[in-house]
Each structure stands twice: as structure tokens, then as C-alpha cells.
Amino acid sequence: MNNLIFIVAAAVLSGLIFGRLAKLVKLPNVTGYLIAGLILGPSVLNIVPEAMVRDFAVVSEMALGFIAFTIGFNFKRSYFREVGAAPVIIAIAESFGAIILIIATMILLGFDPALAILLGAIAAATAPAETIMVVKQYDAKGPVTSMLLSVAAFDDAVALIAFGIAATIAKVMVSHAAITILSVLQPLYEVCVSLVLGAALAVLMKLLLRWFKKPRNRLSITVASIFFAVWLADLVNGSPLLACMALGGVLTNIFDDMDSISEVSDGFTPPLYILFFFMSGAGFDVAALGSVGLIGIVYILVRVAGKIAGAWFGAKITKSDRNIRRYLGPTLIPQAGVAIGLLMVAGAILPEYAKAMNVVILSATFLYSVTGPSIAKASLVRAGEIELAKKEEKKCVKAHPSLKK
């Protein structure tokens, strides 16, 4: 127990310090959290041993639950009346841009088609956590930011369905069995049950929020609701991420005082997010980079190209803002939780390639996590959405000097 308490304290404090150091060299805080975990983790100083990293898996689920819940806030009916089906179309386009490009490239290079199909499907998944932290840190505002949050939310649903179909095809290729209706419907069940579960909990949460109005009580209700969503989704073989997104998405449309929920949530999550990203950095084995090979290089580079090209194409056909076409794709680079979960399933389907897939996805995850936030920040700066937020803040301070920090 004493070791656990020490690790938590060391992780939060070192993450905070490295976050500030990252800020000094104009990198997002989240990059500092990841680097702190890498340095204190098994690969470098081994202050946080590998077994301890595995023990913190529950922290990852908690943090991802809050991140997904926050993304759900962007599912307001008013927003979708304004932008229409654009986020869904762009999410499908950028996901399948990565899928198609990776499958085609790997097959052309002579890799096993079943392996190419599974890696292509895993490539669809995007981890919104790092990018969301950049948006929060710099208070980015504008069409690219709004579209990013919406696309990131739909992305996981698209990835789950795509992977379910890919897994079915790969199983048939390996075992020469027939495709069954149940195997095709499985990913659809996972998505639907998660959305229904999240919606039901949102209705219950609204009832509780009517009775309890003090901030500390609302924080307790928020934490309990998110954790219940994660637990129940696991229990019924759904997706905790989608359940929490649905919880936030439905709640924002049926509850009027969402500002209070956002405020109490923001007061609770900073140490949780530091722990999550710290442990993500600590969990990476630096030595794995040396064995990534051609397949890893292809995956890392081609996935980025596919995401950027797909996002551009989706934004083009939906006639979205010019800045969305130019800058949305690079913000979708990070990949983590969902991809690692899909990796476990893929390893069971193709056990002979399990080790290779592990190295590829985990190496890609780390590289995307370290570089992704900086690329996202650069894209939002070029889109004028980080500078726009700063200008708006300066105007408010000028008009109301009491707001000056």
C-alpha cells in the first residue's frame, strides 16, 4: 500500500513538473506527462515497475470514461442542426482512408492479407484524449475544434464496426469457415447496447441532479454515473467509451445546467488525467522501437497519410469550412485505448502475428502520443483557433479588468 501511495504521489508531482517544462519549450502539457512516465517507468529509471503499470489499468478506464463523457457535451442538437451530417461523413471518410490505404499498401508489399485487414481496421481508431487535453489547455475555439470533437466521438463507433467486419473476414480467411449473420451483427450490438446504456443513465442522472444541486453533490453524481457506465458496458460486452459518450451526449440535450457539471468535472479530473498519461508513458518499452521493422514503419506513416487524406475528402464532399479541410486531419493522429483493446482481439485471431502486431501498435501508440499533441497544437494555431481564444480572452480582460489573473 505504501508503494502504491508513493507511486501516485510521484506520478502526479513529476507529471506536473514535466508538464510545466514542456510548456516552457512550447509543447503541450500532455507531452510532458507522457515523458515523465517514460523516464520514471521500466524503460529508464524503473521507479515505477512494470507490474505497477499494469495495476493502474483501472485509472485508464476512469480517465477515458471522463474524456468520453466530456466529448459527449458536443452532441447538442443545435450544433447538429447547424452542421448536419458532416461529422458522421468525415468520421467515416477519415477512418476508411486509413483502413483502405494500409490494407492496399501492405498487400502490395507482400504481407499476409489477413494481417493487413486487421491492422487496417485497427488503424481506424483515434484516441481523442491527447488532442482534447490540447484543446482544454489552450482553450481552442472555432470550426476546426468543434468538428474535431464531434468527429473524434463518432470515430470510435466507426472503428468498432469496421474492426468487427474485418475480424469476421480474417477469421474466414484463416479457418475457411462461412460468414455467419451473428458474427457480422456483433459489432453493431456492441455499439447499440452502449448507446442505449449511456442514454438510460443520462435520464437517471438528470433525475438525481434535480434533487442534488450543491457542487460537491453534483460531482459525486457525475463520478458515480461515469463509473457505472464503464462497469455496465463491460458487463454487457459493450464499449465503455461509447457508453460514456452517450451519457454526456444525451445529458447535454435534456439537462439545462450543463455548465455546473462541466465545472465540477474540471475540478476533479486534472490529477486523474496526469496519472493516466503518466502511466501511458510508463507502459511503453523503448527497446520495442528497435524491432518495429518495415511493417511498423509502413503502419505508422501510411495511417497518418490515410487519416489526413480521408479527413480532407470527407470535409470536401460535405463542403465544410476550408480550415477544416486543411487542418482537421493532423489532429486525428493519436491512437491508444481502443486500438490496444482491438489489438488483443486481433492477436487471438492471428496468434502467429500477435507479437509483431503488439510491437507495431504499441510503438505507433507511443510515437503518436508524443508527437500528436504538438501536431494538433500546430494545426489549431494555423487554423487561428488557439490565437482566436487568446484574443477573445484579452478583449474580455480589457472590458472587465477584474477578470485579469
N, C-alpha and C positions, 0 to 999 in steps of 0.2 A: 504493500500500500504506500509506504514512504517513497519508494522509487517512482511509483505512478504519479504521486503528487509533485515530486521533483521534476519529472518529465513535462508535466503540464505547465508548471511554472516556467521552466527553461524554454519550452516551445513558444509560449505566449510572449515572454520578455525578449527572447532573441529574434522572434518574428517581428516584433515591434521595432527593435533596433535596426534590423536589416531592411525593414520597410522604409524607415527614415533615410538610411544610407542610399537605398535605391532612388528615393525621391530627390536626393541631392545631385545624383547624376542623371536626373530627368527620366528615370524609369518608373513604371507604376509600382505601387506598394506591394502588389501581389507577387511580382517578380522577386522582391526581397524576401517575402515569406518562403517562397519555394527554395531559394538559395540557402536560407538559414537552415531549412530542413535537410537539404543535401549535405551541408557542411557538418551538421551535428549528427547526421544519420549514419547507418552502417558503412556507407561507401567511403567516408572520410574519417571523422573523429570517432565514430561509433559510440557517442554518448547516449544516443537513442538506439538500442539494439533492434535487430530485425523482428524479433518476437514481439517487442513492444509496439512496433509499427503495425503489425497485424492486429494487435489487441485494440487499436484505435479505429477499427473499421466502423464501429457504431458512430463515431464522431463524423465520419464521412457521410453516413446516411442522414444524420441530423442536419449537417450543413447543407447538403444537396436538397433536403426537404425544404429548408428555408429559402434557398436560392430559387427553387422551382415555384414556391408559393409567391415569392416576390415577382417573378416573371408573369405569373397569372394576373397580377394587377393591371397589366397592359391589355387585357382582353375585354376592354369596355365596349359595349355595343356602339356607343357614339363614335369610337375610333374606327370600328369596322364598317360603320355606315359611310365613313369618310373615305377609307382606303379600299373597301370592297374585298375581293378575294385575293388581292395581291400578295399578302404574306403567305398564304397557303401555296399559291402557284410558285412563288420564289423559293419557298422551303423545299418543294418537290423538285424544282429545277436544280438548285444547288446540291441537293442530296444525290440526285441521279447523275449530275455532272461528274461527281467524284466516283460514283459506282461504275458508270459506263467507261470512263477514262481508265480507271485502274484495271478493270476486267480486260478491256481491249489491249492495253499495254502489256499486261502480264502474259496473256495468251500469245501475243505476237513475239514475246521474248522466250517462249517455250515453257512457261511454268504450267503446272497441273491446272486444268480448267476449274476443277472443284475448289482448289485453293484460291484461285483468282476470284471466283464468285464470292467466297466467304469474306476474303479481305476487302473486296469491293463493297460488300454490304456493310461491313464494319466501318468503312471509311465515311459512310453517310452520317454517322453520329457526330454531333458537335457538342462540346462541353461549354455551356454558357457561363460557368462560374467565373473564370478569369476575366472575360470580357465585361460581365456585369459589375465586377469589382472596379474595373477601369471607369465604367460609366458612373458609378457611385462616387469614386474618388474625385473625378474631375467635373462631376455634375453636368455631364454632356446632355445637350438638348437639341432636338431638330429632327428632320425626317429620316435621316440615316439611323439615328439612335432608336427612334420609335419603331422603325421597320426591323432593326436588328433584334430588339426584344421580342417582337411578335414572331419573327422567323425562327429564332432560337427555340421558342416554345413549341412550335409545330415540328421542328426538326427531329426531335426525339420520337414523335409519333410516326413520322415518315421512316426513320431509321429502323424502328421496331418492326414495322410492317415489311419493309424491304428485306430485313435480315430473316424474318420468318419465311418469306418466299424463297430466299437464297438458300437457307438451311434445308428446306424441303427438296430443292433441286440438287443440292450437294449430296444429301442422303441417297437420293435416287441414283446419282452417278456412281456413288461408292458401292451401294448394295444391290443396284439394278432392280430395286423394288418399284412398285407402282405408286404414283402420287395419289394420296387419299384426300377427301374433302376435309377431314378433321385436321390434317397437317397444314392445309392451306388456311383454314379458318383460325388456327391457334393464335397467330399474331393479332388478328382482328379482335379476338376475345380479350387478349391482354390489354389492348387499347380501350375497348369499350367498357370493360369492368372497372378499369382505373378511372375513367371519366365519370362513370355513374357513382362510384365510391366517393370521389372528390366532391361531386355536386351534392350528394346526400349529407356529407359532413359540413359543407358550407351552409346548408339550411339549418342544421343543428347549431352550428357556431353562431349564426345570426340570432337565434333564439337566446342563446346564452349571453351574447353581447348586449341584448336588451335589458337583461337583469343586472349585469355587472358592468358598471361604467367607469370605475376608477382605473387609472392606467395600470397599476400592479395586477389587478384582477384580469384586465384585458390581455395583459402579457401572459398570464397563466393559461387563459383560454386559448390563446394563439399557439403557444408551445404545445399544449396538450393536443390540440386539433391536428397540428402538423405531424406530431409523433404518432397519433392514432392513424393518420392517413398512410404513413410509411409502413406501420406494422400491419394494418389490414390489407394493404396492397400486396405485401409479401405473402400474407396468409392465403390470399385467393389467387396467387400466381399472376398478379397484375404488375404494373410498373409504379413504384413509389414516386418517381419523378412526375409522371403524368397525373397521378392522383393528387399530388400537391399543387401542380399547375391548375388542375380543375378546381381545387379548393379555393385558390386565390382568384381564379378567373370568375367563378360563379359568385363568390362573396363580393367582389368589386361591383357586380351588377345588381345585387339585392340588398346591399348594406350601404347606407348613406355616409357614414362617418369613417371612411377608409383611411383618412389622414391619421386618425388616432391609432389605428392598427399598424400603419407604416412606421409611426413614431416609436411605439413601444417595441416593435420588431427590430428597428435600427439600434435601439438601446441595448438589446440583448445579444445581437449576433456578432459584433466585431471580434471578441476573443474566440468565438466558435469558428469563424472564418479563418482567423490566423492559425488555429490548431489544424484545421482541415488542409490548408495549403502547405503548412509546415510538414505535416505527415505525408502529403503527396510528394514533396521533395525528398523526404527521408526514405520513402519507399523505392526510390529509383536506384538501380545498380549501375554505376558509371561504367563498370567493366563491360556491360552489355553492349555499349556503343561500338566496341571494337569488333563485335561479331555480327553486326547488323546486316552486312553483305549487300549484294545487288538488290535483292528483293526488298530490303528495308529502304534503301535509297530511292528505289522506284516508288514505293508506297508513300514515303514522306513528301517527295517532290510532286508526284502526279496527283495525289489527293489535294494538295494546295491549288494546283492548276485547275483541277476539276471543280473545286468549290468556287473559285473566283469566276471561272467561265460560266458555270451554271447559274450563279447569282446574277451575273451580268445579263445572261439570256432571259432569266425569269423577270428581271426588272425591265428589260427591253420590251418583252411581249405584253407586260402589264402597263406599259407606258408610265413607269414610275419616274420620280424625280431623277435628274441627271446625276446628282451626287450619290444617290442610292445605287445606280448602275456602276459608278466608278469605285465607290468605297465600301460597299456592303460586304463583298466577297472576302477581303482580307480580315474582316472582323470575325469571320466564322472559322478560323483556323484551329483554335484549341480543341482538344479531344481528350476525354478522360473517363469518368464514371461509367456511362452507358457502354462505351466501346470496350472497356475492360470486362464488364458483365457479359457482353456478347462474345468476347474472346474465349471465355470459359466454355460456352456452348459450342463454339467453333472447334475448340480443342478436343471435345468429346466426339464430334463428328469425324474429324480427321486427326486421330491421335498421332499418326506418323509425322504430322506437320505441327503438332502442338508446341514444341519447343521453339521452332522457327517463328511461328506466329506470336508467341509470347515475347520474344526478343524484339520483333518488328513493332508490335503495337505499344509495348511499354517504352521502347526507345522513342518512338514517334510521339507518344503522350508527353514525355518529359521535354523533348525539344519544342513541341508546340506550346507547352505550358510556360516555358521560359521565354520564348520569343513572341508568342501570341499576344500577350498584353501590350508589349511595346508596339507591335504592328497595329493592333487595334487603336491604341492611343494616337499613333501617327495618322491613321486613316481618319479618325474623328477630328483631329486637328486640321487636316487638309480639307475635310468637309466643312470646316468652320463651326463645328458644333461644340467643341470644347471652348474655343475663343468666344463663341456666342454666349455661353453660360457665364463666362467671366465678365463680359461686357454688361450683361444684364445685372449681375451682382454689383458691379461698380455703379451702375445707374441707380440701383436701389439704395446703396450706401450714400450716394450723393444726395438723393432726395430725402433719406432718413438717416442722418448721422448716427443715431442711436444704435443702428444695426452694425456699425463698424466693430470688427472683432479686436 
